[in-house]
């Protein structure tokens, strides 16, 4: 289906039914297809909404308007158009930073946020030359394949998934390919994320070479101390492809916890953060889960 946000036509994939809905935001280079293996495992029981962010997939590609606020406004326009009364945001990588911004606004209906291989809320800690080099990662098939093999998924993807990643990366509009490494990745949400009041779950690949678990512990968990943190062994940055069963299982448990009204379990060693729903102490201790494959 198509949703128009401020004149921009956004392609949206919907499956399943039920409340709350899960709203999926993809990474820089991806599309709604990034989530298909995860959605396959959730759609029978949940309403899933996966968005092609502007400049990617089948959505329009305006020449400007790729700041985090623009992407966040697009997602909120979809949520409003679909009349989602209760929903959980699920953001991968770039989509995770967009989800952080949306959650910091405390919109009505939002009951939780799942951040999958997210960047920290601060500016991307790479020099300008390195960020300019990132733009070239999606120049052609060879460069995309090299990025996957050496950075994004060093343990490899299936042939079919690699083809999807290559196609999605090459389909990105020039403005969208430039915006994240040169501009929006440098936006600082450090102060904003302190306002996030809903439960947060973070999923990190143990072998993520983009935003490693140690970086997230240091630069994200210190900003959102009430978040749950899960580490998937043997997984890189593309966990929706590499370990969709594990990601879907964690999402299922997370949503069930919110809808059951139980908040999170009281940890053995609470650090002082409180659940926005029930007021109990929360955890930021990593939990290690098996990286279930398809």
C-alpha positions, 0 to 999 in steps of 0.5 A: 500500500501507499501512504502519502507523507508531506507529499512523499509517497511511502511504500508500506508492507502490511501483514497479519492482524492484532493489537499492538502493531509492530512498525519496522524501520530499516537500515541505511541500504535496506527496505521493508524487505529487510524484515521479511524473515522476521515478519514471516515468523510474527505475522500470523500472530501480530499486525506488522507494518514495514516501511520503505523509508524515503529514497529506498525500496519503492518509496519516493525519493525527493531531492532533499529531506533526509534528516532524522526528523523527516524520517521520523515524521514519515513513520508517524504519518504512516502510523496515523494513516493506519490508525494504529492505536497501540504499537511497538517501534522496531528500528534496525541500524539507521532505523534504530536512530529514527526510532530513538527520536520518535520515542523521545517525542513520547507519542500517544500509542507507543508502548515499547521500542526495540532497537536492532543493531542500533547506532548510539544516539550521539554523532557517528564517530568517524572522520569525514573522509571515512564517512565519504568512503561509506557513500561509495559502498553502494556504488555497484554490485562488487562494492555492496558484496564487499561491504557485506562480506567484510563489514555487515555480515562477515559470517555470510548470508544465503545466496537469496538474501545477498541478492536482496541486499545487493538489489536494495542497496543499489536501488537507493536514491543518490540523496538517500545514500549521501544523507546518512553518512554525511548528515543524519548520522551526525545528528546528536540525540543524546539529550533527547533520548533521556525523555524516552519513557517506554520500555526499550529492548536492544538487540546486538550481534556479538560480531557486529563490526558497525556498532559492537556490543561494547560500544552500545554498552558504553554509549547507549545503555548509559543514556537509556539505563532502563533498557534490556540488552540482548547479545546474539552470538555469531551474528553481525550487523544484519541480524534480521537476515542472519538470525531472524528466528532469534530476533523474532523470538525476542520481539515476541517476548518483548511485546507479550511483556508489554501487553501483559502489563508486567513490565520487565522482570526485576533484575538480580542487580538493579541499577536504579532505572524504573519501568514506565508502566509499573515502576519496578527497577530494570536492568541493563545487564546483557543477556546472551541468546542462541542465534537461531537460524532459519 
